[in-house]
Amino acid sequence: AFATKLFLRIPYYMSPGFDVYPAMTAAYILSGVVGLLHGADAYLSYVHYKTGR
């Protein structure tokens, strides 16, 4: 997300029709959400494996 803000914010405001900035920001946010879901799933799988249920 830092690289997106650093390198794409100025061209986004300077160039008309430059639609990459919102899409890249959304992609970074969604990848963080999916990463958290993956971590929660891994933790629950580990707990299930250790308890033997």
Summary of the structure (lengths in Angstrom):
residues: 53
radius of gyration: 18.2
end to end distance: 39.7
largest distance: 58.3
contacts: 104
relative contact order: 0.11
helix: 85%
strand: 0%
